[in-house]
Amino acid sequence: MASTLTVDKIKGGSSGVALTLPTTDGSAGQLLKTDGSAVLSWATDVDTGITSVAADTTPQLGGDLDCNGAQIQWSKGADVVSATALPVLTDGNYFDVTGTTAVTSINTTGGAGTLIKLHFDAILTLTHHATDLILPGGANITTAAGDEAEFIEYAAGDYRCTNYSKADGTSVVGSLDDNSVTLAKMAGGTDGNLITYDASGDPAYVTTGSSGQVLTSGGTGVAPTFQTAAGGGGGKVLQVVSGSKSTQVSTGSSGSWTSTGLTASITPANTANKILVIVTQWLRATTNCVTKAGLLRGGSEIGQWMGSGPCDFTIGDTQPHSYSITYVDSPGSTSSVTYNTGIQAGNNGTAYAQPYTNNTSHITLIELDYS
């Protein structure tokens, strides 16, 4: 059977302190408490200290946290239905976002410094805001199912996205809109180089040529190169000169050319070269007036495209019309050569060039290399 020891004082050795014990049993959970004079009594524990980590609402570390091989993990909270102000709660820091409503801000959670991670279940728009919701690249993001984003609350109710991971693996900022690459954004290169594509379809460059060389195609699978131009001739274009006229000119003369005012001058590089002349001339005449239109070089006729000869033409009404001529001339000169157009009128009528202010006539001179 159990033994019972009944004492009211305990003293240890000749130099010990005699402790006076309570004469009765205390209540369940009570502790022995000294009064500082060696008298013990039963007392209820009134300690206000922390009994668990969870009970401390403002825990602080006195030094670095040693995880002792364990992990600090995201805590999954309840799903959040998308809304203009996303109603994130404080039951975790990792949330599934359902719905398709555009989000322009996130409700305050734990205050500045709070980290949250969102997993999007559907397509919606995250709307960039300079303070409320700062997004990568300063632009809106259209989510896709499976996308995830991490945010830090840098001020009360204001969030900055620090990481955005797209489900398809592409970059949220790396894609480019059409016509968005400017010269300033292109990588530097070598002076005179041109950009081309190689047989694999990858960008490549054409090495800078020498002065006077021409870009020559090497055919499929071969990058073009700058090469010395072939010998003279062949009708290559050497220079182009143009002129125009919109002022009205009229004449009733049938025996001489009246200049329409449409003129241009060119200086050939070689006497063997040819000049391709292209004219678009606005003309009008009085009823039944037989109008002649001619091409002149240095004031002398070199061709007619309306009037006597195979190009006879009678303007039968008074409405303006645009007429064209293409003529290849051989001036045989290296001096400045002037070309112009002229008109004549028959049957006592009147012929008009550029009859109205919106009727602009044009002349183009193209030197062709036949040296």
WOPEQUI-V384784 format. One record per residue. SS is DSSP state (A for helix, B for strand, O for the rest). D_LAST is the distance of its C-alpha to the last C-alpha in Angstrom with 1 decimal. Layout:
ss:SS d_last:D_LAST
ss:SS d_last:D_LAST
This chain:
ss:O d_last:137.1
ss:O d_last:134.9
ss:O d_last:136.5
ss:O d_last:136.5
ss:O d_last:136.5
ss:O d_last:137.8
ss:O d_last:137.1
ss:O d_last:136.6
ss:B d_last:135.5
ss:B d_last:133.6
ss:O d_last:133.8
ss:O d_last:132.1
ss:O d_last:134.0
ss:O d_last:136.0
ss:O d_last:133.1
ss:O d_last:131.4
ss:O d_last:131.1
ss:O d_last:133.4
ss:B d_last:131.3
ss:B d_last:133.1
ss:O d_last:131.9
ss:O d_last:132.1
ss:O d_last:135.3
ss:O d_last:133.6
ss:O d_last:130.4
ss:O d_last:127.5
ss:O d_last:125.2
ss:O d_last:122.5
ss:O d_last:119.5
ss:O d_last:121.3
ss:B d_last:120.9
ss:B d_last:123.4
ss:B d_last:122.9
ss:B d_last:124.6
ss:O d_last:125.9
ss:O d_last:125.4
ss:O d_last:129.1
ss:O d_last:129.3
ss:B d_last:130.2
ss:B d_last:128.0
ss:B d_last:127.7
ss:B d_last:125.8
ss:B d_last:122.8
ss:O d_last:120.0
ss:O d_last:116.5
ss:O d_last:114.9
ss:O d_last:111.8
ss:O d_last:108.7
ss:O d_last:106.3
ss:O d_last:103.5
ss:O d_last:104.8
ss:O d_last:101.3
ss:A d_last:97.6
ss:A d_last:97.1
ss:A d_last:99.7
ss:O d_last:97.8
ss:O d_last:95.5
ss:O d_last:94.0
ss:O d_last:93.9
ss:O d_last:92.6
ss:O d_last:91.8
ss:O d_last:93.2
ss:O d_last:90.6
ss:O d_last:87.8
ss:O d_last:88.4
ss:O d_last:88.9
ss:O d_last:88.3
ss:O d_last:90.3
ss:O d_last:87.8
ss:O d_last:87.9
ss:O d_last:85.2
ss:O d_last:84.7
ss:O d_last:83.4
ss:O d_last:82.0
ss:O d_last:84.8
ss:B d_last:84.2
ss:O d_last:85.2
ss:O d_last:85.8
ss:O d_last:82.8
ss:B d_last:81.3
ss:B d_last:80.3
ss:O d_last:77.1
ss:O d_last:77.5
ss:O d_last:75.8
ss:B d_last:77.9
ss:B d_last:78.2
ss:O d_last:82.0
ss:O d_last:82.0
ss:O d_last:85.6
ss:O d_last:87.2
ss:O d_last:88.4
ss:O d_last:85.6
ss:O d_last:82.1
ss:B d_last:80.2
ss:B d_last:79.9
ss:B d_last:78.5
ss:B d_last:76.9
ss:B d_last:77.4
ss:O d_last:76.1
ss:O d_last:72.9
ss:O d_last:73.7
ss:O d_last:71.1
ss:B d_last:72.4
ss:O d_last:71.9
ss:B d_last:74.6
ss:B d_last:77.2
ss:O d_last:80.9
ss:O d_last:82.5
ss:O d_last:83.9
ss:O d_last:85.3
ss:O d_last:83.9
ss:O d_last:81.2
ss:O d_last:80.2
ss:O d_last:80.9
ss:B d_last:78.6
ss:B d_last:78.1
ss:B d_last:76.0
ss:B d_last:75.1
ss:B d_last:74.3
ss:B d_last:72.7
ss:O d_last:73.9
ss:O d_last:71.6
ss:O d_last:68.5
ss:O d_last:69.0
ss:B d_last:67.1
ss:B d_last:67.9
ss:O d_last:67.1
ss:O d_last:65.9
ss:O d_last:67.9
ss:O d_last:67.5
ss:O d_last:71.2
ss:O d_last:73.0
ss:B d_last:70.7
ss:B d_last:67.9
ss:O d_last:65.4
ss:A d_last:62.6
ss:A d_last:59.4
ss:A d_last:61.2
ss:O d_last:60.5
ss:O d_last:62.7
ss:B d_last:63.3
ss:B d_last:63.8
ss:O d_last:66.3
ss:O d_last:66.6
ss:O d_last:69.7
ss:O d_last:70.3
ss:O d_last:68.5
ss:B d_last:70.5
ss:B d_last:70.4
ss:B d_last:72.4
ss:B d_last:73.4
ss:B d_last:75.3
ss:B d_last:77.4
ss:B d_last:76.3
ss:B d_last:78.4
ss:O d_last:81.1
ss:O d_last:79.5
ss:B d_last:75.9
ss:B d_last:74.0
ss:B d_last:70.9
ss:B d_last:69.2
ss:B d_last:68.9
ss:B d_last:67.6
ss:B d_last:66.3
ss:B d_last:66.0
ss:O d_last:64.4
ss:O d_last:65.9
ss:O d_last:62.5
ss:O d_last:61.7
ss:O d_last:58.7
ss:O d_last:58.4
ss:O d_last:59.7
ss:O d_last:57.1
ss:O d_last:54.3
ss:O d_last:52.9
ss:O d_last:50.0
ss:O d_last:49.6
ss:O d_last:46.3
ss:O d_last:43.8
ss:O d_last:46.2
ss:O d_last:44.0
ss:O d_last:42.4
ss:A d_last:40.1
ss:A d_last:43.2
ss:A d_last:44.8
ss:O d_last:42.0
ss:O d_last:42.4
ss:O d_last:40.4
ss:O d_last:37.4
ss:O d_last:34.8
ss:O d_last:32.3
ss:O d_last:29.0
ss:O d_last:30.5
ss:B d_last:30.1
ss:B d_last:33.0
ss:B d_last:32.7
ss:B d_last:35.3
ss:O d_last:36.1
ss:O d_last:37.4
ss:O d_last:40.9
ss:O d_last:39.8
ss:O d_last:40.5
ss:B d_last:38.5
ss:B d_last:36.2
ss:B d_last:33.5
ss:B d_last:29.9
ss:O d_last:29.6
ss:O d_last:27.6
ss:O d_last:24.1
ss:O d_last:22.3
ss:O d_last:20.2
ss:O d_last:16.7
ss:O d_last:17.9
ss:B d_last:17.9
ss:B d_last:21.1
ss:B d_last:21.3
ss:O d_last:24.2
ss:O d_last:26.3
ss:O d_last:28.2
ss:O d_last:31.9
ss:O d_last:34.0
ss:O d_last:31.2
ss:O d_last:30.3
ss:O d_last:26.7
ss:B d_last:25.1
ss:B d_last:22.4
ss:B d_last:19.8
ss:O d_last:16.7
ss:O d_last:13.6
ss:O d_last:12.1
ss:O d_last:9.0
ss:O d_last:5.5
ss:O d_last:5.1
ss:O d_last:8.6
ss:O d_last:9.0
ss:B d_last:10.1
ss:B d_last:11.9
ss:B d_last:11.2
ss:B d_last:14.2
ss:B d_last:17.1
ss:B d_last:19.5
ss:B d_last:22.7
ss:B d_last:25.8
ss:B d_last:29.2
ss:B d_last:32.3
ss:O d_last:35.9
ss:O d_last:37.8
ss:O d_last:39.3
ss:B d_last:38.3
ss:B d_last:40.3
ss:B d_last:40.5
ss:O d_last:42.8
ss:O d_last:40.7
ss:O d_last:39.6
ss:O d_last:38.2
ss:O d_last:35.5
ss:O d_last:33.1
ss:B d_last:34.5
ss:B d_last:32.0
ss:B d_last:32.7
ss:B d_last:31.7
ss:B d_last:28.8
ss:B d_last:25.8
ss:B d_last:22.7
ss:B d_last:20.2
ss:B d_last:16.7
ss:B d_last:14.6
ss:O d_last:10.8
ss:O d_last:9.0
ss:O d_last:6.4
ss:O d_last:7.8
ss:O d_last:5.3
ss:O d_last:6.0
ss:B d_last:9.3
ss:B d_last:12.6
ss:B d_last:15.1
ss:B d_last:18.5
ss:B d_last:21.6
ss:B d_last:25.0
ss:B d_last:28.5
ss:B d_last:31.0
ss:B d_last:34.8
ss:B d_last:36.8
ss:B d_last:40.5
ss:B d_last:42.5
ss:O d_last:46.1
ss:O d_last:47.7
ss:O d_last:46.5
ss:O d_last:43.9
ss:B d_last:40.9
ss:B d_last:38.0
ss:B d_last:34.5
ss:B d_last:31.5
ss:B d_last:28.2
ss:B d_last:24.8
ss:B d_last:24.1
ss:B d_last:21.3
ss:O d_last:22.8
ss:O d_last:26.1
ss:B d_last:25.2
ss:B d_last:25.4
ss:B d_last:22.3
ss:B d_last:24.2
ss:B d_last:27.6
ss:B d_last:28.7
ss:B d_last:32.4
ss:O d_last:34.5
ss:O d_last:34.4
ss:O d_last:32.6
ss:O d_last:32.1
ss:O d_last:32.2
ss:O d_last:35.6
ss:O d_last:37.3
ss:B d_last:40.7
ss:O d_last:41.6
ss:O d_last:45.1
ss:O d_last:46.2
ss:O d_last:45.9
ss:O d_last:44.4
ss:O d_last:40.9
ss:B d_last:38.1
ss:B d_last:34.6
ss:B d_last:32.0
ss:B d_last:28.3
ss:B d_last:25.2
ss:B d_last:21.7
ss:B d_last:19.2
ss:B d_last:15.5
ss:B d_last:14.6
ss:O d_last:12.0
ss:O d_last:13.3
ss:O d_last:11.2
ss:O d_last:12.2
ss:O d_last:12.0
ss:O d_last:15.7
ss:B d_last:17.6
ss:B d_last:17.7
ss:B d_last:20.8
ss:B d_last:21.5
ss:B d_last:25.2
ss:B d_last:27.6
ss:B d_last:30.6
ss:B d_last:33.8
ss:B d_last:36.5
ss:B d_last:40.0
ss:O d_last:42.2
ss:O d_last:45.9
ss:O d_last:47.0
ss:O d_last:45.8
ss:O d_last:43.8
ss:B d_last:40.4
ss:B d_last:39.6
ss:B d_last:36.4
ss:O d_last:37.1
ss:O d_last:40.7
ss:O d_last:42.1
ss:O d_last:41.5
ss:O d_last:40.4
ss:O d_last:37.8
ss:O d_last:34.5
ss:B d_last:31.4
ss:B d_last:27.9
ss:B d_last:24.3
ss:B d_last:21.2
ss:B d_last:17.6
ss:B d_last:14.9
ss:B d_last:11.3
ss:B d_last:9.0
ss:B d_last:5.7
ss:O d_last:3.8
ss:O d_last:0.0
